[in-house]
Amino acid sequence: MVGHSPDRTTTSHVQLDRLEFVIPSVIARMHDLLKDLMDLLEARGIAEPNSNIMVALDEAIANAIKHGNHEDPTKNVHVVVEFAADEVVFTITDEGDGFDLKSLPDPTDPSCLMRTCGRGVMLIYHLMDEVEYNARGNQVRMKKKAEQ
């Protein structure tokens, strides 16, 4: 996505080892961004093909689109990627009201086991090396050390 935005609904800015992407809250745009991010991570030696980083990014961006912005295409999801020598940090921010992390039900509770949703945050915590949400609950910061 860097340097190309044919429909002008995606923008990116390059500054040293920091990339910023803005996409509308549309799942199809998320898939395009995820492919570009994984290509970039592979090229930089941070992740291998089919990396679990893809799962964590998919969950975080999908949560921002679906739960944060309620799939409102007039609201954007902001993704910042910061590279260091042996790690990458992703910051995903939606334009929604946020949520209280402590209010999420435990997906391992027997009453939740048959639910078809509710495991994304747990997956993110298990797949990334560090995860933090802001106080408002509309931003997640995820750090992953290089896999190679």
N, C-alpha and C positions, 0 to 999 in steps of 0.2 A: 504494500500500500504506500510505501514511502515514495513520494514524488509523483503519484498518480491518483487522480480523483475524478474519474470520468463523469460521474453524476453529481458531483459536488456535495454528496451527503456524507462523505468521509473525508476527514482532513488529518494531516499528520505534519509534525514539525520535528526536524532533526536538530539536536544540540548536543555535541560531543557524544557521550554514551547514554543519552536519554532520548527516548522516542515518546511522542504523545499522539494518541489516536482518539478521534471522536467519531462515534457512530450513532445513528438514530436507533431507537429501541425497536428494532426489527430483527427477528431471529436470523433471517437470511444474511443480513449484513454481519452478524456475529460469526457465522461460519466462514465468510470470506476473511475476516480479521484473524480468526484462529489459524487458518491455513497460513496466512502471511507471517503470523507470530511464530509458528512452529518452524517454518522455513528459516526465519531469522535466527531462532535459537539453535537450530541444527548447524547453520553456517558459522555461528560463533562458538560452536563446541560446548554449548551449555546443555543441550539435550540431544538424545538420539531419536530416530523415528519411533513413533508410537509411545513416546514418553508419557509418564503419568502427569507431567506438567500440563499436558493438553486437557486431561480430565479436570484438573483443578481450575484451569482458566475457563473451560467450558462452563463449569458449575458457577463460578463467580460472575461471569459475564451474563449467563442466562438468568441468574438470580437478580442481577441489576436490571435487566430488561423486563423480566416477568413480574417480580415482586416489588422492586424499587420503583420502576417507571410504569408499571402496569401495561406494558407493551404500547405505550403512547408514542407514536412515531415523531411527535413534536418534541419529545424529551430525548436527551442524549445520554449516552454512556461514555465516560472518559476513561481511557486506559493509558497509564504511564508505565513505561518499561525503562528501568535503569540497570545498566550493565556495570559490573565490577569485574575484576580479574577472574574470579572463580565462582561468581554467583550472579543472580538476576533478581530484581525486585519488581513486582507488579503492583500497581495501585489502581484499583477499579472503583470509580465513583459514579453513582447514579444521581438523578435530579429529584428523587422521591423524598418522602418524609422520613425514611429510615425505619429501623426496627430495634427492639431490645433483644440482644443476643441471648440474655438470660431467660427470656420468655419462650424460647424454642423448646418444643418437647424433645425428650431424649429418644432418638431413633432406635435405640437398643431396648427400650422398654417394651415388654411383651404386648402392650396395647397398641404399639405403633408399628410392630413388625410387618403387618400386612398392608400398611399404607404405601401408595405408589409414589409418594414424594416425601421430602423431609430429611434426606440423607446428605444433601449437598454440602452443608457447612461442615458436617462430620468428615466427609471425604476430603475437603480442602485442608482441614487440620491434620489429617493423616498423611496426605501426599506432599505437603509443603513443609519446609524446615521451620519457618516462623510465620505466624498469622496474627494479625491484629485488626480489629474493627474500630472505627472512630466512635466517639460517644453518641453521635446522632444515629449511627447505624446505617449510613448510606455510603460508606467507603470501607473497602477491605484492602489491606496491605499484606502481600504474600512474598516471602523470600524463599528462594531455592538455590542450593549450592549446585555447582556443575556436576553432572552425572558421570563425566568421563575422567 
